[in-house]
Amino acid sequence: SRGGSRGRNLNVAVFGASGNVGSRVVKMLASGMAAGGKVRAFTHNVLEARRSGLQALAGVSVLECRDWKDSDAIHNAVRGCEVAMIIPPLTETRTTDALAVVRACRDAEVGFVLVISAVVVRYPAQGKIHEEFGGIENALSYIGEDYCLVRIPFLMENFLHQSPSVRYEGVLRATCNLDTPFRPICADDVARMCVQILWNPSAHSGKQYDAHGGPLSLRAVLATMSAHLRRQISFESVGVSSEDATRIFPSTTLPNFQKKALVQLYRQIEKHPELFQIRTKKHVQQATSDFEGVTAKSPIPFQEWFIANLAAFTS
């Protein structure tokens, strides 16, 4: 059965395979795949997939997918896959793009899809991210495909887009308060959780998970950065304009519309800190997250992640 395959001869389609989470999922799947299993890694950026080493992995086929709405092409490309993972793309049409792929998977008789969403969808927040992922979730239940949702909060990898200002100016900028609590998670942990679900889809059918990391604040982020960079990193509170978004996320690899969306996410952290905490009646900080429930592991703490990515923040 699908639930007991544990990866043996499993054919998996991964959409968004060259990104932070997707590339890690493909590598983890390939490392655990038995002979005969295949991973079809769909990406709009084949060059990035090559840099990530995906094409060199046994059992992995890297396929270019620039038009997620080309249902005929996707239908043919995923035919024969038992499960699929969909990471909505960094496009201004990602809601319709992601749903088009879900429908194509349904029509190709892919048995199960895992869709990445955002934690903010659970609350009456506002902003681009809430609108986009909320649209995906609202439509999923009507498409008629067997699915699971993994909602992520603030990815630790978003700090990499702030590394130029840390590296050259010694400044971390944000729109929220230094002591506002939130629970970011790193891409490795999201990927680990998703792979567990893909190996055993019948156990997760119809489930909705929130992938929280450990409790954190920007004050703790500054302390960690300062200690390991061996210089004081200061904090600057800024607004929410387009210019402010570029100052917060000076990375040239992030689209401007996504910078603005992340600024809105910072504002949600400030206005609704409960969005990024684990739901429980008592003792929020002591609750067990869905990540731990699925993987039976603790999430990687920010300090460990930062040390592993220290080179990105040093000149």
Stockholm file with secondary structure:
# STOCKHOLM 1.0

chainA/1-315         SRGGSRGRNLNVAVFGASGNVGSRVVKMLASGMAAGGKVRAFTHNVLEARRSGLQALAGVSVLECRDWKDSDAIHNAVRGCEVAMIIPPLTETRTTDALAVVRACRDAEVGFVLVISAVVVRYPAQGKIHEEFGGIENALSYIGEDYCLVRIPFLMENFLHQSPSVRYEGVLRATCNLDTPFRPICADDVARMCVQILWNPSAHSGKQYDAHGGPLSLRAVLATMSAHLRRQISFESVGVSSEDATRIFPSTTLPNFQKKALVQLYRQIEKHPELFQIRTKKHVQQATSDFEGVTAKSPIPFQEWFIANLAAFTS
#=GR chainA/1-315 SS CGGGCTTTTCEEEEESTTSHHHHHHHHHHHHHCCTTCEEEEEESCHHHHHHTTGGGSTTEEEEECSCTTCHHHHHHHHTTCSEEEECCCSSTTHHHHHHHHHHHHHHTTCCEEEEEEEGGGGTTCCSHHHHHHHHHHHHHHHHTCCEEEEEECCBGGGGGGGHHHHHHHCEEEESSCTTCCBCCBCHHHHHHHHHHHHHSGGGTTTCEEECCCCCBCHHHHHHHHHHHHTSCCEEEECCSSHHHHHHHCCCTTSCHHHHHHHHHHHHHHHHCGGGGSCCCSSCGGGCCCHHHHHHSSCCCCHHHHHHHTGGGGCC
#=GC SS_cons         CGGGCTTTTCEEEEESTTSHHHHHHHHHHHHHCCTTCEEEEEESCHHHHHHTTGGGSTTEEEEECSCTTCHHHHHHHHTTCSEEEECCCSSTTHHHHHHHHHHHHHHTTCCEEEEEEEGGGGTTCCSHHHHHHHHHHHHHHHHTCCEEEEEECCBGGGGGGGHHHHHHHCEEEESSCTTCCBCCBCHHHHHHHHHHHHHSGGGTTTCEEECCCCCBCHHHHHHHHHHHHTSCCEEEECCSSHHHHHHHCCCTTSCHHHHHHHHHHHHHHHHCGGGGSCCCSSCGGGCCCHHHHHHSSCCCCHHHHHHHTGGGGCC
//
